[in-house]
Amino acid sequence: MKRPGRTLAEVLAVLAAAAIAFPLYWMVLSALKPESEVISSDPKPWTLQPSLDNFTRVLTTQGFGRYFLNSVLVALVVVALSLLISFLAATALTRLRFRGRTLLLVMLLVAQMVPVEALTIPMFFLMRSVGDAVPAFGLNQLGGLVLVHLAFSLPFAIWMLRGFVAAVPVELEEAATLDGASRQRFLWQVLFPLVAPGLVATSVLSFIHAWNDFLFAKTFIISASENQTLPLALLAFFKPDQNDWGAIMAGSTLMTVPVLVFFVLVQRRLVSGLAGAVKG
């Protein structure tokens, strides 16, 4: 028999989940509503005439497919590079002793405290200078957008992974060394699987940040419309006379689907990674 306290906690959890899920429900519902119901002054939490016209209007918008591929490319590259760099950096900061190590840790912490908006303009001038030397990584280029996302995601990723790496006992590395394993073999065959939960959590945060980003895409992709990302595609439905809210909700729904799919895929890896870490 359940205790009253546990029952109350479960009820509160269900209510909290419903409150969080309601905006998503309303977004999908609005995407399925005809235009007359979307702009109605008496909105209802249901529709008797579901329609895919809003999705059709979004998918047939010129350049939408290109924007989608750009967002996928940027997000996946940012995730891959942030995982690789943050894992190596966290291992070095945890396992190695070198001059300036404490200062570097403090700088990583300070970098997370500075508002993104305060660094956007200085980063803009920096990327313009980078573009003069390496055009592929400057303004209006997807490579430059990837560098900007890495600059803002790496400090948090390194700081978080540092805790996972530090949780792995040093005796495990010593035992691997006695068995004849090199540092590189220990790094990739022993340490990497053990910090898999941290890597998965980092990948989720990096993917969501890069996928949903609007500020950086709007700031660093100025004139090259072919390199714009999916959040910028929604601007086509914000019109001076009247916003196309049905298309906006449909586009937002389509943007949400890849995030949910990515989370479901890595969630399974997260569970297996946690099981492997506990077993190890």
N, C-alpha and C positions, 0 to 999 in steps of 0.2 A: 504494500500500500504506500502511495506516495505521500511524502510529508507536505503539509500546507505551504511551507517556505519554498519547496522545489516547484510546486504547482504554480505559485505566484511568480516565481522566476521565469517559468516557461511561458506563462501568459504575457508577461512583460516583454519577453524576447519575441514572441509572435507579433505583438503590437508594434514593437520597434521595427521589425522586419517589414510589416505592412506599411508603416509610415515611410520607410526608405524606398520600398518598391512602388509606392503609389505614383511618384513623378514619372517613373519608367512606364507604368501602365498608361498614364495619361498621354505620354509622348506617343506610344504605339497606337493608342486609341485615336488620337488626333490625326495620325498619319493615315489611318483607315477611314476616317470620316470624309464625306463629301464637303466641298467648300462651304456650302450653305450652313452646315452644322458647325464647322470649325469657327466661323466668324459670328455665330449666333450669340445674341446677348443673354440667352438662357441655356448655357451648356449643360449637357447631361453626361453622366459617367457611363454611357453606353451608346451604341449606334445600331439602328435597324437597317441601315443601308451601307454596309461596309464596301469600300471601293479601293482599288489599287491605282487609281488615277494619279494620286500624289507621287507614288513610287515611280510610275511611268514617266511623269514629268521630270523627276529628278534624274532618272537613268538616261533619259534622252537629252539632257542638257549638254551642250557642247563642252567637251573637255573633262566631263565628270570621270570617265574611265581613266584618263591620264592622271588626274588628281589622285584617284584612288591608288594607282600603281606607285605614284610618287610617295604617298604616305606609307604604303607598305614597305617600300625600299628604305626610306629614311628610318622607320621604326625598327626594322629588322637589323639594319647595319648598326644603329645605335645600341641595340640590345647586345649584339655579338661583340662589338668593341668594348662596351662598358663592362661586360662580364670578364673578358680576357684581361683587360688592363686593371680593373679593380681587384681581380683575384691575385694577379702577380704583385700589385702594389700592396695589398693587404698582407700577403705572405712576407714580403720584404720588410714591412713595418713591424711585423710581429716577431719574425724569426731572426732577423739580422740586427746587428748593433752598428750604427754608423753615425758620423757627426751630422748634426742637424735633424736627427730623427724626431726629437720632441718638438722642434720648431715646425716641422712639416705637419705633424699631427695637429698642432694648434692652428696652423693655416687652413687645414681641411675643415676644422670646426668653425673657424671664423667665416669661411666661404659659404657655409650653410646659413649663417645668420644674416648675411647681407641680402636685402630684398632683390628679387630678380629685376624689377623695374629700374632699380638704381644702377644696375650693371649693363642694361640693354644698350644704352647710348654709347658708353665706352667700348663695348663689344662691337658695336656697329663700325666705329672708326678703326678698330683693330682688324676686323674682317675685311674692311676696304683696303687696308695696307697689305694683308695677306693675299688678297686677290690680285694686287699689282705684281706680286712675286710669283704666286701660283694661281692662275686664273680659275682652275677647277675647284678651288676651295675658297673662293671669294664670295662677294655678294651675287645674288641671283643664281646661285648654283646649289644643287642638292648637297654637294660635298661640304660647302660652307655651312649649310644648315645642320649637317651631321656633326661638324666640329663644335658648333654652338651648343647643341644638345649634350654632347660629351662633356663640355666644360662645366655645365651646370649639374649633370647627373653623377659624374665621377666622385666628387667629394663625399656625397652621401653614400654612394655605393661602397667606396673604400672604407669609410668609417663603419658601416654596418658589417661588411665582410670581415673586418678586423676582429670583431667579437667572435665570429664563428671560427676563424683560424686560431685565435687564442684559446678557444675551448678544446682544441685537439691537444692531447698531452704531448709534451716534448719527448717523453719516454717512448712514444710510438715511433717517432723519427729515429731515435737512437737504436731501437730494436731493428728497424728497417735497414739502418746503416750496418749493423752487425751482421745482418743476413746478406749483405753485399749489394744492397740497393743504392744507386746513386741518388744525389739530391733531385735531379730531374725526374727520375723514376718515382721517387717518393712523392714529389709534387703532383704528378699527373695521375698516378695509379693508386695512391693512398689518400693524400690530402684532398684532392679535387672531389672524389666521391663523398668524403665525409662532410664537406662544406656545401653539398648540393642544396640543402634547404635554404641557405643564405643566397646561393646563386639564383635559385628560382625566385625568391622574394625580390631580389634585385632586378631580375629580368622583368618581372611584372610591373614594378614601379617605373623602370626605364621605358618599357613599351607604352604604358598608359601616358606618361609625360610626353613622349615623342609623338604619339598618335593623336592626342587631343590638343596639341599645341596650336595656338593661334597667334600669340604675341610674336614669337620668333619668326614664324612663317610670314607674317605680315611685315615685319621689320626688315628681314634680310632677303626676302624675295620681293623685289620692288617692281621690276619691269618685265622680268622673264615669266610670262603667264604660263608657259609650258612646264615650268618647274614648280608651280604652286601646288600646295597640298590640299587634302580634302576639306579641312575646316574652312579654307578660303572659298571653296566652291559654294558654301552656304550663303555667301554674300550676294550671289546672283539673285537670291529670292528675297532680299531686303530691298524693297523698291520705295521710291520717294512718295508715291501716292498711297500705296497699300501693300503691306508685307504679305507674302504668300506663305501663311503659317502652315498650311497643309504640307507644302513641299519642304518647308524648314523642318517640320517634325518627321517627315519621311526621310530626309537626308540625315537627321540626327539618329534615327533608328538604324539606318544602314551603317552609320559610323560606329554604333554601339555593338553591332554583331561581331566584327572581328575581335574586339576587346574581350567579349564574353567567350568566344571560341578559344582565344589564346589563353585565357585564365583557366578554362576547363582542361585544356591540354596540359598546362604546367602544374595544375593542381594535383593531377595524378602523379606526376614526377615528384612533387613536393611531398606527398604521402610516402612514396617509396624511398625518397631520400631521407626522410625522418626515420623510417624504419631501419634503413641501412646504417644511419649514424648511431642509433641506439644499440643496434646489434654489434657494431664495431666497438 
